[in-house]
Amino acid sequence: MESFSEIMSALQQQLRADSLFGLRFVPLAPEVAQNLGRVESILRNPQSSAPGSAELPAHSALTVDTAEKQQRLLSLDEGQVRGCRKCVLCQSRTQTVFGQGSALARLVFVGEGPGFEEDKQGLAFVGAAGQLLTKMIGAMGLTREEVYICNVVKCRPPGNRTPLPEEIAACNPYLREQLEIISPEVIVALGAPASQTLLNTGIPIGRLRGRFHDYYLSGQPGVGPAVPVMPTYHPAYLLRTPGDKGKTWDDLKQVISALGLKPAQSG
């Protein structure tokens, strides 16, 4: 059994991780606060957790799982991504853009790479394309806080150009580990670079979109669990070509159905 000071240190690390993912505070319902008191009592007096005594609340396992995933993502970001110098993109970046959202997200959106605003703020999809993505997520009946959003490359390519193959190869292990940690039920690949990277193919986005493909968390086709990937158009492309928004919505409706979501009512 860990000491109470060790538990408090772990909780402080969790709060730090919460801050990274945009969680400033979590209001506690009275029954939750009461359960926290019971947890503290058990930590201070392990004998009280013997058979026949009050058990920890059922949601404790979920809390631990959340904290573990957040800590793993934080360690990946701070320990590897922020100081990464594996490719030339590190020379022109303002900062790395790791990604943000729920560590327990059922749905992950993967884009191409950070743009000007993302490089400036250190957050994924916060520019004009990000605003459109927020609307897309809302139309699906979700919020940005309920999904996870990241990019194939974690540094902005100069002039927002398409990432080069060697740049994608350098960053791909980070993306793969992010997805392995979160283990989403569905991935939406936004645009050709994200779709082709995840599916290891050169097939154009126009031929990839419209149906699910398999992404193997192990990195080896046919080995381990596969996550359905829905390739679709990137929001930046939709801003330039609004006529394809209908096709994108058709793609997202398949994701809505797969996840059993309730889309927002139009009008």
Secondary structure, 3 states (H helix, E strand, C coil): CCCHHHHHHHHHHHHHHHHHCCCCCCCCCHHHHHHHHHHHHHHHCHHHHCCCCCCCCCCHHHHHHHHHHHHHHHHHHHHHHCCCCCCHHHHCCCCCCCCEECCCCCEEEEECCCCHHHHHHCCCCCCHHHHHHHHHHHHCCCCHHHCEEEECCCCCCHHHCCCCHHHHHHHHHHHHHHHHHHCCCEEEEECHHHHHHHHCCCCCHHHHCCCCEEEECCCCCCCCCEEEEEEECCHHHHHHCHHHHHHHHHHHHHHHHHHCCCCCCCC
